Amino acid sequence: AMTTRRYGLGERGLSPAVPALAEAWRFPVDAFPLHEHEFAELVLVLAGGGKDKEFLESHARRRGLGSRVRIVGEPTPEQWSFLYRESTLVVMPVLWNEPLGLDGLAAMAHGKPVVAFDTDGIRQWLRHEETGLCVPFGDRVAFRAAVRGLIEDRHKLRELGKRAREVWRDNFSPQRHITALVAHSEKVAGATKS
């Protein structure tokens, strides 16, 4: 069984944690209220690709957040699933025009709300105030406020997560796509026979 110890978190655990699934690494370290006493249990987990681990660890230490920020690199699929399950919410502070954002869909599959900047791709699946929060592109102040608001409102966090899972199941699950593909193939095959 995988334990949080694998991620260097000792017995403290990941819950609540916030995986940041983007290359825009430095912003998440600065964006979260990790210094504030009321959020003492919060651990920021940076997961995904990226070549700046040492820089980011140094950046977190300089801000006095070394024990509150974990950088885990590129997890295996099982580790991704573990991170999603144990997280409180998933943030995608992507500062480019993200074409889709599969990490956000994976978070929704695990029933986690997502906070992301508004891009054409993210808008395809992130429904503001329904499955998470879609923040005006590049507005870092609004992004911080959105994350803080969800961390402070556990009821809203749970409701958005529940709805995220439902929207993923109804619109993005593999079974839904297979069913639609089979139906379309049968329709095309029937039209060809006519």
N, C-alpha and C positions, 0 to 999 in steps of 0.2 A: 504494500500500500504506500502511496506517496504521502509524505508528511510535509508540513511547512518547513521543517528542518532542512530539507533539500534546497530551499531557497535562502538559507542563512537567517531564518527568522526565529530559530530556537523554539521555545515553548509558547512564545507570544502569539503566534498564528497570524494569518493574513486577514482575518475578519475583524473589522471591515478593512477592505483594501480597495485601491482604485487602479486597475491596470491602465496604463496609457498606451494606446496601440498606435503609435505614430512615430515618425522620425523627428518630429518637432519636439525633441527631448527636453531642452532647457526650460521651455515655457511651463510644462507641468510642474517642475520642481518649484518654480516661482509662483505658480498659480494657486496652490492649495494652502488652506489655513493651518499648516502643520505646526506653526509656532504657538498657536492658541491653545490654552489649557482645556477648553471645552472639547477640543478635538484630539485629546491625548491618545486615543486609541487608533487614530487614523494612520495608516501606512500606505505610502504611495509606491506602487509596484510598476516599474517601467519594463514592459515586455515587448519583444519584437526585434526586427532588424535594427541595425545601427552599429556604427564603428567607434562611437565616442564614449564608451563605458568609463574609462579612466577620467576623462574630462568631466563627465556628469557626476561621478562619485566625488571628485574634487569640488565641483560646483555645489553639491549638496552639503559637503563638510564645511565649506566656507560660510554657508548660511546657517550652520549649526543644526543641520537636518540629517546628518550621516546615519543616525539610527532610525530615521523615519522614512527613508527612501531606499528601495531595493531595486537594483538593475539586474534583471535575470537573462538578458540576451534573447536568443531565439528559442523558445520552448518547443518541445515535441508536441504533436497533437494532443496527447494525453495530458501534458503539462498545461497547455492552453486551456483545455477543458477544466482542469483543476482551478486555474486562475479565475476563469469566468465564474465557476460555481462559488468560489470563496469570496468573490468581490462584492462590494456594495453597489458600485456603479462603474461603468466603463466610459472613459473619456477619449475622444479622438481630436486632439488639437491640431488637426492637419491644416497647414498653412499653404496649401496649393489646391488647385481644382481637382479634388479627389474624384476619379471616374466612377467609383462605386463604394468602396469601403467595406470589404467582406468581413473585416474584424467587427464592425458594428452589427452586421447580421448575425455573426456567431454569438455576440453578446446577447442579442435578442433571443436567439435559440435557447440560451441558458436562463432566460427570464430576467435579464439585467437591462435597466434603462441606460441610454447612451446620451452623452453631452458631446456635441460636435459643432464645428463651424459649418454654416450653410454653404454647400456647393451643389452643383447639378447632380452629381452622383449620390451624395448623401441624402439629398432631398427625395430620392427614389424610394427610400425605405424608412427614413427617420421622420416620424410624424410629431411635430412640435406639440408638447403638452399631452401627447398620447402614448408614445413609446420612449420618450426622452425629451431632450431640449435641443433645439436647433438654433444656434446663436449666429447673429449677423457675422459674415465672413471677416475675420481679422480683428473683431472687437474683443480684445483681451479682457477688458474690464467687465463686459457682459458675460464672458465665458467664466471668469472667476465667480461672479455673482450667481450664475446658473449652478455651478458645482456646489458652492456654499449653500445655496437655497435647498438643493436636494439632500445634501448631507444633514442639514438641520431639520428637514421635514421627512421623517421616516415613513409616515403614512403615504405621502405622495410618492416617495421612492419605491415603496412596495407596489402601489397601484400602477405606476408606470412600468415597472418590471413585469407585472402580471399581464398587462396589456401588450407589452413588447413580445412576450412569448406567444400570445394569441395571434398577433399580427404576423409573426414569423411563421407559425404553424399554418395559418390560412393563406398566406401569400408567397412564402419563400421556402418552405420545407421541400426536401427532395421528393417526398411522396406526392406533393401537390404538383410539382413539375412533371413527374413521371406520368401521373394520371392525365394531365393536359396533353402531353406528348402522345400518349397512346390514343387518346380520343381524336386528336388531330390526324394521326396516322390512319386510323380507321376511317375517318371522314374522307381523306384523300384516296384511300384504297377503294372506298365505295364509289366515289366519283369517277375513278378510272374504269371501273367495271361497267358503268352506264353507257 
